[in-house]
Amino acid sequence: MTTPKLVVILGDQLSSEISALRQADRGADRILMAEVDGEASYVKHHKKKIIFVFSAMRHFAAQLRNNGWTVDYVKIDDPGNSGSITGEVERVVSTFSVKKIVVTHPGEWRLKREMSRWREQFGIPVDIVDDDRFLTSPNEFATWADGRKQLRLEHFYREMRRKTGLLMDGSQPLGGAWNYDSLNRKPARPGTSFPGPAKFAPDVTTSEVIKTVETRFSDHFGNSNPFWFAVTSEQAEAAFTHFLDKSAAGFGDYQDAMLAGEHFLFHSVLAVYLNAGLLDPLHLCREVERRYHDGQIPINAAEGFVRQIIGWREYVRGIYWLKMPDYKELNYLAGERSLPDFYWTGETDMNCMREAITQTKQEAYAHHIQRLMVTGNFALLAGIDPDQVHEWYLAVYADAYEWVELPNTLGMSQFADGGLLGSKPYAASGNYINKMSDYCKNCTYDVKDKTGSSACPFNALYWDFMARNRDRLDANPRLFQIYRSWDRMKEERQSAYRDRAGEFLGSL
């Protein structure tokens, strides 16, 4: 049988308008979708992420078939499953007379490298077409970056606002400011009512996937149940509407807040769906903008939401494709300590770490401040090997794909790129966590104790981090006052901080 084109659709490309599909003929071409061990286990992804991706893939394949497409769908436990995307392409190519392979640009460097070999391996043309779900292509970002001394988000974000016209009044930003982040740092109070994200009961397809994952991936991190993620574009749209109706108005004020036992606050959890292709980024932003104009969402919430999607999301993808593959090897601060076991178990006396990691085990989700200023901050201060930190974040979160996770981890969280992405390390003592959460109230350690036996480890680790990295960080203008404070300390105080940090790190 002759198949003019084989269209390969990956698990994070579940969009009916995906570019590879637009290149295809519904009546003549074949679509390949495959659940493979190589993608589920190259890091041991959270069980809930695997359930989400496999279930969403199966639902999308059913949608394509209902729309008249011929779909070759390979389940993870199908006999003969090769375990890799390339192996499944080879099986189709060897069975049918395929004239060309078409695939949308993947989100990870390793897959792009793998696909670049298909032409020679299979002896047929391979088209890797741009992923135009993003608003900026890798080439466009490279053009923007060319010749710039600093690749700062704020400069890129303003260009994206002008390009899309979102929250703009002619050439100027609505409200007179480009960024309202200073209004988005309010601590939340216990007893506040938080609506949380929309939740969906597993259907027959999802329930089947849950059973398979519990058996086949039993040694992977995290809990399978309760599983509540959306697995279709219709459900994802309903989750978005729920966020707009219930949470969006409070999102801006409290987006940096943390509370024990409150996993979501006003966060949308839409990145899980957006990064898999179930939602369209520009559509989300346009609807948030409309709600702002209708008086339903305040400017700080609307701008914060838009900045995360057309600003940060596009920016980190641009950095990823601009700097890979060398970016993954960066280790500017020379972190070499192994990732502590409690990152996998949550068993630690540090309540903030226990809360964030336990939540991550349960939900495959934690919001950006829990990731950046709790688990990421600890890894930075403790000098953990950034590659191990990267693999942990990639494994444990349902919204993590390397294009978005790697720059966030190595660049913003661990400062392993030496300031390419962020202008300073995101390092903080226990005081920040105490200000933005209630975690410290029920902690074994005392956040107000700086160097004693009951002192919060973040306090001594912060100053130890600054002291041991002075040669690398002293010239950073944003750290000038920090080092002035350190230099004004008595030598005995400095030694107490260093000794306490050394004692704690030795206990790891």
FENRA-V406936 format. One line per field, one symbol per residue. ss: DSSP state (A for helix, B for strand, O for the rest). phi: phi as a letter, one per 40 degrees, with the letter a starting at -180 (. if undefined). A space follows every 10 residues. Layout:
BEGIN
ss=???
phi=???
END
This chain:
BEGIN
ss=OBBBBBBBOO OOOOOOOOAA AAOOOOOOOB BBBBOOAAAA AOOOOOAAAA AAAAAAAAAA AAAAAAOOOB BBBBOOOOOO OOOOAAAAAA AAAAAOBBBB BBBBOOOOAA AAAAAOOAAA AAOOBBBBBO OOOOOOOAAA AAAAAOOOOO OOAAAAAAAA AAAAOOOBBO OBBAAAOOOO AAAOOOOOOO OOOOOOOOOO OOOAAAAAAA AAAAAAOOOO OOOOOOOOOO OOAAAAAAAA AAAAAAOAAA AAAAOOOOBO OBOOOOOOOO AAAAAAOOOO AAAAAAAAAA AAAOOOOOAA AAAAAAAAAA AAAAAAAAAA AAAOOAAAAO OOOOOOBOOO OAAAAOOOOO AAAAAAAAAA AAAOOOOAAA AAAAAAAAAA AAOBOAAAAA AAAAAAOOOO OAAAAAAAAA AAAOOOOOOO OOOOOOOOOA AAAAAAOOAA AAOOOBOOOO OOOOBOAAAA AAAAAAAAOA AAAOOOAAAA AAAAAAAAOO AAAAAAAAAA AAAAAAAO
phi=.cbdbbbcbc cbbcbcbddc cccbbdcbcb bbbacbddcc bcbcdddccc ddcccccccc cccccccgcc bcbbccbcdg dcgacccccc cccccbccca bbacdccbdc ccccccccdc cbgbcbbbcd cccccbcdcc cccccdgccb bcddcccccc ccccgcfbbg cbccggbcab cccbbcccbd gccbcgccbb cccccccccd ccccccbccc cgccbcbbcc bbcccccccc cdcccbbdcc dcdbcccbbd gbcbfbccgc cdccccgcbb ccddcccccc ccccgcbccc cccccccccc cccccccccd ccbcccdccc adcfcbcccc dcccbgcacc cccccccccc ccbfaacccd ccbbcccccc ccgcdccccd ccccccbccc bdcccccccc cccbfccghc cbcaccbacc ccccccabcc cbbccbcccc bccbcddccc ccccdcccbc ccbdccccbd cccccccccc dccdcccccc cccccccc
END
